Every structure is written in structure tokens, then in C-alpha cells.
Amino acid sequence: MRSLVATRQLQFAASILLVGVLQAGLLTGVASADNWPQWRGVHNDGISPEKGVPVKWSATDNIAWKLPMPGPAGSTPAVWGGQIFVTTANGDNLELLAISTAGKELWRAQLGGGNKTARGDEGNMASASPSTDGKHVWAFVGNGTLACFTVDGVEVWRINVQDKYGKFDIQFGMSSTPVLDQGRLYLQLIHGDGNPKTREAFTVCLDGATGNEVWKQPRPSPAHSENEHSYASPVMYRDGTRAFLLTHGADYIVAHDLADGHELWRSGGIQHKSYNSALRLVSSPVAVPGLIVVPSAKNGPVLGLAPTGSGDVTDSKEVRLWTRDSNTPDVSSPLVYEGLVYLCRENGNLICLDAKTGKEHYEKPTTRDRHRASPMAADGKIYLCARNGNVTVVKAGPEFEVLSVNKLEETISASPAVSNGRIYIRTFESLWAIGTSSTASR
């Protein structure tokens, strides 16, 4: 038994060593290092391989430009070459904007009406982030519109997900961002259908070029009440030998085969010891080679899972590498960087864990305000965006050290993007380009 455990630990350590290699660009078919093609970047992990990323700025210093937005949104900008794409509310309307890296609006497209706010100032129907491959851009908004445009603004196709897969029944609006991978879009539609007898939920794969369905798979679960509503986003797992989709919600994280969507494995362990019928999931998992970090909600557990197993692996000692019994991020997604796991709690506390064991290195406070954006890492630093516009930059590593606190003085709920030496932050009021390095523009 000891030899088996030692072997698993060695295998896990080897996988973690591969993380830096893969995150630095082994999957170069997705995008170059200078692009940020979708929420959480090239590998959907919140990490930029760029060096020299800005550390200090203010609302007036080290700002390349600032462009007013027509309305608020919590979606992350997608950046490719000389273009930036953002979704936004504009009164009752929902729109996709293309902006040059020189800070000029290039075009905008209408994604329909029906904007609604969620929980006062928490969000709206422009919460899902756009994605791009440098030739096309895809946008999904809370009224169900999913559309594809060329990067020059020509509409290629448009569908309404509610018309095709059922009306959204989700208390605070659909906010899940589809993941773009190798020309396909993957959606998790975990929102309840209003029928307690069926509780239908689906995982869907669409062809990015046409919008046609590649496959649709049911995603059954015994979850009930508000737990049928997931605000999390799907993520992709890749490690050079295996690849699968992860969906998160309704009391489970589920791995799906990419060819047809069938379920490979699922893990519970997200709920507290007694069932909490209001434990809807918002924070999304993060996947790096050898490790999947699974958040929950309401100060619940965080799981460290191996990407192996089959069937229900909830109680598998082979798959469950470690468990943190409490202190999950409630909205922000976890970050795995240089062998450490970072959890940003909604109150601004930053928790640092060892990726192999889950052992805590520290828990320290940063800005005391709501944190909705997911942490981003670049050049040995961790970036945390608070709701009040403060961006705290922390030195990566097992010792806590704040390098700067930068005040934009505008509301932030979107995660930052990094491209060609600049940080792009979408506040409720503006799009900010932080840094002064030259970039290609149109």
C-alpha cells in the first residue's frame, strides 16, 4: 500500500512539473502568448506567460487609454492581435463591441434586448465572456442569444439557446461562459427546467463555424431547489495524453468525453454534511495537468482531484488527492500557479495552498470589499480585482507579500486580461488599457 501511495505521489509531482511547460505554450495551436482569446486566457487557467506586465498604476498613471462603455457588464475582454471584444449592456439592449488596441471602437453588433440586473448591482445579462480565434468572435448573453461574427463584424450565424434547449429557469440569470476549444463551443446548461420530476440539464457541443449541434448529452443529478442553478462555466482538461470537458453544478463536477459527451466520471463531495438546498455553484473549477481544483459555495469545501477514474469517484482515495473542508471561493475561480493553489474569497482573503497536498501556506486579507473577478497570474505575480476598483498585486510564492494596491475608482466584477504587455480591465463604466507598451492596432 505504501508503495502505491508513493507511486501516486511521484506521478502527481511529475504532472505538476509539466504545468509550467504546458501553460507556457505547448498548446500553441490555440493562440500565441500575446493573445487572451477567452475568459481566463489561452489555457482557461488565468495565467499569462508574458513578462514585464504592469505592477503599479492609478486612475491617471501608467494608463495607455480609457474608453467609456455604454453600460455595465461583468464579462472579461477577449483580445487577439489588434482587437479587443467585449459584451455589454446598453440600457435594455445587449451588445458586442470590437475595440482596437489603440482604444477606438471599430464596430458593434446587437445581441437583442431583455437585459435585467441581478441582485441589485451584482450583474446583468452581459456576464458571459466572448471568445475569439482571431478570425471569428463568439458571444453569448443572458437572453439566450449565441452568435458568431467575423472579426470585421459580419454576422456568420445566430441561435437562441433557450429556443433550442429550453427556457432558462435560473434565479439570477444565465452567466455561464461557453468554452472555445479547437473550433468547438461547449456549453453547460444547468439551470433547472421548472419541473421537479425531470430537472433536465444538458451539456452541449456546437460547431463553431456553423452553430450546428455536434452532440447533446443529458446531465442528470439528484440535486434540487436552487442547487439546480449553476452559474459556473465549463472548463477543458488537457495534459498531453488525455483531454475531456468538465462541467460544474447541481452538486457534482462531471467529466465528459469530447467525441460524444458521454460521462467519464463524476465527483460529489461539494455539499456540506447536511444538504443545503441553496448551495448553487458560481465559482468554476480550474484544471492543470495532474490536478483539478473544485470549489463549492457558502464556505464549503475545496477538492483537489486527479484526472483519473471512472464512474462515481466521490469516495475514491485514488482520485481525491486532498480536501480543504471550508473556505471555498464563493464567486472567484481558483488559480494554480507554480505549484501553488490560490483561493480568493469573496471578502478579499487570499489563501495559498500546496498543490500536491492541499496544505495551507497562508490566509491573508487584501482589499476588504467584495471580490467577484477571478485571480490572474503573470510574471511571478497574482492580480486580485476588488469590486471597489482596487487591484491588489501579490508576489507569487508561499510567503505573503503585497507589491501594490492600484485604485481605478470604478466598479469591477470582470476578470482581467493580459495581451502584449498590457492589462485590460473592464469596469462597469470603462475599458482600461493599463501599461504603455506599443501594440498592433487597426
Residue pairs with C-beta under 8 A, 6 or more apart in sequence:
8 306
8 318
9 356
11 290
12 290
12 291
12 306
12 321
12 356
13 356
14 290
15 239
15 289
15 290
15 291
16 288
16 289
16 290
16 291
16 339
16 355
16 356
18 239
18 240
18 289
18 290
19 288
19 289
19 290
19 291
19 336
19 339
20 338
22 43
22 238
22 239
22 240
22 288
22 289
23 43
23 45
23 47
23 49
23 288
24 33
24 49
25 33
25 49
26 240
27 42
27 43
27 238
29 182
30 37
30 42
30 43
30 181
30 182
31 37
31 42
31 80
31 133
31 134
33 42
33 48
33 49
33 50
34 50
34 419
34 420
35 42
35 79
35 80
35 81
35 134
35 419
36 42
36 48
36 77
36 78
36 79
36 80
36 417
36 418
36 419
36 424
37 78
37 79
37 80
37 131
37 132
37 133
37 134
37 180
38 44
38 76
38 78
38 129
38 130
38 131
38 132
38 177
38 179
38 180
39 75
39 76
39 78
39 129
39 131
39 177
39 233
39 415
40 46
40 76
40 235
40 286
40 333
40 374
40 415
41 47
41 48
41 376
41 417
41 418
43 238
44 179
44 235
44 236
44 286
44 287
45 286
45 287
45 288
45 335
45 336
46 286
46 333
46 335
46 374
46 375
46 376
46 377
46 415
47 335
47 337
47 376
47 377
47 378
48 376
48 377
48 378
48 379
48 418
49 378
50 378
50 379
50 418
50 420
50 421
51 379
52 379
52 421
52 437
53 378
53 379
53 381
53 418
53 421
53 423
53 435
54 62
54 421
54 422
54 423
54 434
54 435
55 381
55 393
55 403
55 404
56 62
56 393
56 403
56 404
56 406
57 63
57 406
57 434
57 435
58 406
58 407
58 408
59 407
59 408
59 409
59 410
62 434
62 435
62 436
63 432
63 433
63 434
64 103
64 422
64 433
64 434
64 435
64 436
64 437
65 102
65 103
65 432
65 433
66 103
66 430
66 431
66 432
66 433
67 99
67 103
67 104
67 105
67 430
67 431
68 429
68 430
69 86
69 88
69 97
69 426
69 427
69 428
69 429
69 430
69 431
70 88
70 89
70 90
70 91
70 95
70 97
71 88
71 89
71 90
71 91
71 115
71 124
71 126
72 88
72 89
72 124
72 126
72 411
72 428
72 429
73 86
73 87
73 88
73 89
73 124
73 126
73 127
73 414
73 426
73 428
74 123
74 124
74 126
74 127
74 175
74 372
74 413
74 414
75 86
75 87
75 88
75 126
75 127
75 128
75 129
75 130
75 177
75 414
75 426
76 129
76 414
76 415
76 416
76 417
76 426
77 84
77 85
77 86
77 129
77 130
77 414
77 417
77 424
77 426
77 431
78 84
78 85
78 86
78 129
78 130
78 131
78 132
78 137
78 417
79 85
79 101
79 417
79 419
79 424
80 132
80 133
80 134
80 151
81 101
81 134
81 440
82 100
82 101
82 102
82 439
82 440
82 441
82 442
83 98
83 99
83 100
83 101
83 106
83 132
83 151
83 442
84 98
84 99
84 100
84 101
84 424
84 431
85 96
85 97
85 98
85 99
85 130
85 132
85 137
85 139
86 96
86 97
86 99
86 130
86 426
86 431
87 94
87 95
87 96
87 97
87 111
87 126
87 128
87 129
87 130
87 139
87 141
88 94
88 95
88 96
88 97
88 126
89 95
89 115
89 124
89 125
89 126
91 115
92 113
92 114
92 115
93 110
93 111
93 112
93 113
93 115
94 110
94 111
94 112
94 113
94 114
94 115
94 125
94 126
94 141
94 142
94 143
94 145
95 108
95 109
95 110
95 111
95 126
96 108
96 109
96 111
96 130
96 137
96 139
96 147
96 149
97 105
97 107
97 108
98 105
98 106
98 107
98 108
98 137
98 151
98 153
99 105
99 106
99 431
100 106
100 441
100 442
101 419
101 420
101 422
101 433
101 439
101 440
101 441
102 439
102 441
102 442
103 431
103 433
104 441
106 153
106 442
107 152
107 153
108 153
109 139
109 147
109 149
109 153
109 155
111 139
111 141
111 143
111 145
111 147
112 141
112 143
112 145
113 143
114 125
114 142
114 143
115 124
115 125
115 126
115 142
115 143
116 124
116 125
116 142
116 173
117 123
117 124
118 124
118 127
118 172
118 173
119 172
121 411
122 172
122 372
122 413
123 172
123 173
123 175
123 413
124 142
124 173
125 141
125 142
125 143
125 173
125 174
126 141
126 142
127 142
127 173
127 174
127 175
128 139
128 140
128 141
128 142
128 174
128 175
128 176
128 177
128 178
128 233
129 177
129 414
129 415
130 137
130 138
130 139
130 140
131 137
131 138
131 177
131 178
131 179
131 180
131 185
132 138
132 151
132 180
133 180
133 183
133 208
134 151
135 150
135 151
136 148
136 149
136 150
136 151
136 156
136 208
136 209
137 148
137 149
137 150
137 151
138 146
138 147
138 148
138 149
138 178
138 180
138 185
138 208
139 145
139 146
139 147
139 149
140 146
140 161
140 177
140 178
140 187
142 168
142 173
142 174
142 175
143 160
143 162
144 160
144 161
144 162
144 163
144 168
144 174
145 158
145 159
145 160
145 161
146 158
146 159
146 160
146 161
146 178
146 185
146 187
146 206
146 211
147 155
147 157
147 158
147 159
148 155
148 156
148 157
148 158
148 208
148 209
148 211
149 155
149 156
150 156
156 209
157 210
157 211
158 211
159 211
161 187
161 189
162 168
164 213
165 189
165 202
165 204
165 216
166 189
166 193
166 200
167 193
167 194
168 174
168 191
169 191
169 192
169 193
169 194
169 228
169 229
170 191
170 192
170 229
170 231
171 226
171 229
171 280
172 229
172 231
174 191
175 231
176 187
176 188
176 189
176 190
176 230
176 231
176 232
176 233
176 234
177 233
178 185
178 186
178 187
178 233
178 234
179 185
179 186
179 233
179 234
179 235
179 236
179 245
180 208
181 236
183 207
183 208
183 209
184 205
184 206
184 207
184 208
184 214
185 205
185 206
185 207
185 208
186 203
186 204
186 205
186 206
186 234
186 236
186 245
187 203
187 204
187 205
187 206
187 234
188 201
188 202
188 203
188 219
188 230
188 232
188 233
188 234
188 247
188 248
188 249
189 201
189 202
189 203
189 204
190 201
190 219
190 228
190 229
190 230
190 247
190 249
190 250
191 201
191 228
191 229
191 230
192 199
192 201
192 228
192 229
193 199
193 200
193 201
196 224
199 220
199 221
199 223
199 224
199 228
199 250
200 218
201 218
201 219
201 220
201 221
201 228
201 249
201 250
202 216
202 217
202 218
202 219
203 216
203 217
203 219
203 234
203 245
203 247
203 254
203 256
203 261
204 213
204 215
204 216
204 217
204 261
205 213
205 214
205 215
205 216
205 258
205 261
206 212
206 213
206 214
207 213
207 214
215 260
215 261
216 261
217 256
217 260
217 261
217 262
217 263
219 247
219 250
219 254
219 263
221 228
221 250
221 251
221 252
222 251
223 249
223 250
223 251
223 252
224 277
225 277
225 278
226 277
226 278
226 279
226 280
227 250
227 251
227 276
227 277
227 278
227 279
227 280
227 281
228 250
229 249
229 280
230 248
230 249
230 250
230 280
230 281
231 280
231 281
231 282
232 248
232 249
232 281
232 282
232 283
232 284
232 285
233 248
233 284
234 245
234 246
234 247
234 248
234 284
235 245
235 246
235 248
235 284
235 285
235 286
235 287
236 243
236 244
236 245
236 246
236 287
237 243
237 244
237 245
237 246
237 255
237 287
237 292
237 307
238 287
238 289
239 289
239 290
239 307
240 289
242 307
243 258
244 255
244 256
244 257
244 258
244 264
244 307
245 255
245 256
245 258
245 261
246 253
246 254
246 255
246 256
246 285
246 287
246 292
247 253
247 254
247 256
248 254
248 281
248 284
248 285
248 294
249 280
249 281
250 281
251 268
251 270
251 271
251 279
252 266
252 267
252 268
252 270
253 266
253 267
253 270
253 285
253 292
253 294
253 303
253 305
254 263
254 265
254 266
255 263
255 264
255 265
255 266
255 307
256 262
256 263
256 264
257 263
257 264
264 310
265 309
265 310
265 311
265 312
265 313
265 319
266 311
266 312
266 313
266 314
267 294
267 303
267 305
267 312
267 313
267 314
267 316
267 319
267 320
268 312
268 314
269 294
269 301
269 303
269 314
269 320
269 323
270 279
270 281
270 294
270 296
270 297
270 300
270 301
270 303
271 279
271 296
271 300
272 279
272 298
272 300
272 301
276 298
276 300
278 298
279 296
279 297
279 298
279 300
280 297
281 295
281 296
281 297
282 297
282 330
282 331
283 295
283 296
283 297
283 328
283 329
283 330
283 331
283 332
283 333
283 334
284 295
284 333
284 374
285 292
285 293
285 294
285 295
285 333
285 334
286 292
286 293
286 333
286 334
286 335
286 336
287 293
287 307
288 336
290 306
290 307
291 304
291 305
291 306
291 307
291 321
291 336
291 355
292 304
292 305
292 306
292 307
293 302
293 303
293 304
293 305
293 334
293 336
293 341
294 302
294 303
294 304
294 305
295 302
295 328
295 329
295 333
295 334
295 343
296 302
296 328
297 328
297 330
298 328
298 330
299 326
299 327
299 328
299 330
300 326
300 328
301 323
301 324
301 325
301 326
301 328
302 323
302 324
302 327
302 328
302 329
302 334
302 343
302 358
303 320
303 322
303 323
303 324
304 320
304 321
304 322
304 323
304 324
304 341
304 355
304 358
305 313
305 319
305 320
305 321
306 318
306 319
306 320
306 321
308 318
308 319
309 316
309 318
309 319
313 319
313 320
321 356
321 357
321 358
322 357
322 358
323 358
324 353
324 358
324 360
327 343
327 345
327 349
327 351
327 363
328 343
328 345
329 343
329 344
329 345
329 346
330 345
330 346
331 346
331 371
331 372
332 343
332 344
332 345
332 346
332 371
332 372
332 373
332 374
332 375
333 374
333 375
334 341
334 342
334 343
335 341
335 342
335 343
335 344
335 374
335 375
335 376
335 377
335 382
336 342
336 355
337 377
337 382
337 396
338 380
338 396
338 397
339 354
339 355
339 356
340 352
340 353
340 354
340 355
340 361
340 396
340 397
340 398
341 352
341 353
341 354
341 355
341 358
342 350
342 351
342 352
342 353
342 375
342 377
342 382
343 350
343 351
343 353
344 350
344 351
344 366
344 371
344 374
344 375
344 384
345 351
345 371
346 370
346 371
346 372
347 365
347 368
347 370
347 371
348 365
348 366
348 367
348 368
348 369
348 371
348 384
348 386
348 392
349 363
349 364
349 365
349 366
350 362
350 363
350 364
350 365
350 366
350 375
350 382
350 384
350 394
350 400
351 360
351 362
351 363
352 360
352 361
352 362
352 363
352 398
352 400
353 359
353 360
353 361
354 361
354 398
361 398
361 399
362 398
362 399
362 400
364 400
366 384
366 386
366 392
366 394
366 402
366 405
367 384
367 386
367 388
367 390
367 392
367 405
369 386
369 387
369 388
369 390
370 386
370 387
371 384
371 385
371 386
371 387
372 385
372 387
372 412
372 413
373 384
373 385
373 412
373 413
373 414
373 415
373 416
374 415
375 382
375 383
375 384
376 382
376 383
376 415
376 416
376 418
377 383
377 396
378 418
380 395
380 396
380 397
381 393
381 394
381 395
381 396
381 403
382 393
382 394
382 395
382 396
383 391
383 392
383 393
383 416
383 423
384 391
384 392
384 393
384 394
385 391
385 412
385 414
385 415
385 416
385 425
386 392
386 412
387 411
387 412
387 413
388 411
388 412
389 407
389 408
389 409
389 410
389 411
389 412
389 427
390 405
390 406
390 407
390 408
391 405
391 406
391 408
391 412
391 416
391 425
392 402
392 404
392 405
392 406
393 402
393 403
393 404
393 405
393 406
394 400
394 401
394 402
394 403
395 401
395 402
395 403
408 425
408 427
408 432
410 427
410 428
410 429
410 430
411 427
411 428
411 429
412 425
412 426
412 427
412 428
413 428
414 425
414 426
414 427
416 423
416 424
416 425
417 423
417 424
417 425
418 424
419 439
420 437
420 439
420 440
421 435
421 437
421 439
422 433
422 434
422 435
422 437
422 439
423 432
423 433
423 434
423 435
424 431
424 432
424 433
424 434
425 431
425 432
425 434
426 432
